[in-house]
Amino acid sequence: MLGPVILAASRSDKMRKLVSAAPVTKPVVNRFIPGETVDQVVPIVEEAVGKGLELTLDVVGEDITTPEQAAHARDAYLELIERLGDLGHGTKAEMSVKLSMFGQALEGGHELALANVRPVVEAAAAIGTTVTLDAEDHTTLDSMFAIHEELRKDFPQTGCVIQAYLFRTEADARRLAANGSRVRIVKGAYKEPAEVAYQDKSEIDKAYVRILKILMEGEGYPMIGSHDPRLIAIGQELARRAGRKLDEYEFQMLYGIRSEEHLRLAAEGHRMRVYTAYGTDWYGYFMRRLAEKPANLLFFVRSMITKN
Ligand SMILES: Cc1cc2nc3c(=O)[nH]c(=O)nc-3n(C[C@H](O)[C@H](O)[C@H](O)COP(=O)(O)OP(=O)(O)OC[C@H]3O[C@@H](n4cnc5c(N)ncnc54)[C@H](O)[C@@H]3O)c2cc1C
């Protein structure tokens, strides 16, 4: 019940100001977003790689309102890639990007987002790593898939994300699996209407399994983005049945969630990539993490009450 309310708040400017300014917010935010600058995230990359984990790094930010902010977002990624180049971890540290942060929702946004993301993908390829395009709300996806296809002409390793809760996704999965793409499958984190998305958790889980089967049996590289123990076990089984070796698919989870499971899967020999977000514009990302698990919200509210 609480999830949709929090997701609605994640798009409210009033709530953004209130939550961002509350002095007790920061320690709760840090659980999910471990830094604000490249300097703060570099030691986290080193520690994770040292433990046998891989990463996908996200400079937080979305729903920007000017082309200058979009250019700033591009530059933040370029700065990150320069530092990653020095570390030399190759594909062990890749990037995730949200096209809304690159200007997708502005006038002429499709072309603007493509123009901003291309140099990021190029720079990533130059240091031997990759970029994955995150999936945002359903109205942005035709543009995201078109940009993905365009980028793949020169950089076939560019990945994208599909969301199990959308009715359209089985068809998207078939297309992407047939053309050999890297694809992250997730349940979906936005508030979507019943006309386009399953609302019932068990329907979403069933769709997730159907879609994962399509990806595992296809030509591409499936990335299982979930913390759900049942889906992780099913993912392992589907990979085995499809005859995939351990390096022919991977698991992905978010920083700060089920960290012991990250290590367990890596110790079993799986590729385990941790989605690690950093930066100052963390509000939207943080609110989606609260919406996924109401206990997070209770923890947050309790810390506000006890500290005030
Ligand atoms: C690597 C990665 C990338 C993602 N990229 C996108 C994207 O591009 N677009 C998009 O729409 N969504 C994205 N998501 C979010 C995704 O859509 C889900 O909202 C999120 O993963 C929760 O679903 P779940 O599969 O973990 O299952 P759930 O059933 O939600 O969770 C299973 C269990 O995991 C734990 N858990 C899950 N979420 C939390 C949390 N926030 N805090 C604490 N514990 C939690 C709980 O123990 C819970 O019982 C991404 C998720 C991951 C892991």
The ligand as a Gaussian input file, in Angstrom:
#p B3LYP/6-31G(d) Opt

LIG

0 1
 C       21.163000      -4.022000     -10.381000
 C       19.790000      -3.445000     -10.437000
 C       19.494000      -2.471000     -11.375000
 C       18.204000      -1.949000     -11.464000
 N       17.889000      -1.103000     -12.493000
 C       16.600000      -0.707000     -12.663000
 C       16.191000       0.041000     -13.806000
 O       16.980000       0.380000     -14.681000
 N       14.877000       0.368000     -13.913000
 C       13.939000      -0.001000     -12.980000
 O       12.753000       0.299000     -13.146000
 N       14.315000      -0.698000     -11.882000
 C       15.599000      -1.060000     -11.703000
 N       15.952000      -1.804000     -10.595000
 C       15.002000      -1.952000      -9.462000
 C       14.059000      -3.120000      -9.664000
 O       13.123000      -2.811000     -10.668000
 C       13.294000      -3.453000      -8.372000
 O       12.546000      -2.339000      -7.951000
 C       14.197000      -3.870000      -7.215000
 O       15.239000      -4.668000      -7.652000
 C       13.401000      -4.675000      -6.169000
 O       12.961000      -5.872000      -6.738000
 P       13.609000      -7.308000      -6.390000
 O       13.737000      -8.055000      -7.674000
 O       14.834000      -7.138000      -5.620000
 O       12.462000      -8.066000      -5.601000
 P       11.632000      -7.677000      -4.303000
 O       10.554000      -8.694000      -4.231000
 O       11.230000      -6.243000      -4.319000
 O       12.677000      -7.900000      -3.150000
 C       13.154000      -9.162000      -2.770000
 C       13.876000      -9.008000      -1.447000
 O       15.036000      -8.185000      -1.620000
 C       15.194000      -7.272000      -0.543000
 N       14.990000      -5.888000      -1.035000
 C       14.521000      -5.505000      -2.255000
 N       14.524000      -4.161000      -2.358000
 C       14.978000      -3.693000      -1.189000
 C       15.218000      -2.388000      -0.665000
 N       14.993000      -1.285000      -1.398000
 N       15.714000      -2.271000       0.596000
 C       15.968000      -3.342000       1.353000
 N       15.762000      -4.610000       0.922000
 C       15.280000      -4.787000      -0.325000
 C       14.150000      -7.656000       0.465000
 O       14.712000      -8.607000       1.326000
 C       13.061000      -8.267000      -0.367000
 O       12.246000      -9.142000       0.334000
 C       17.212000      -2.356000     -10.517000
 C       17.522000      -3.332000      -9.577000
 C       18.771000      -3.890000      -9.538000
 C       19.040000      -4.971000      -8.535000

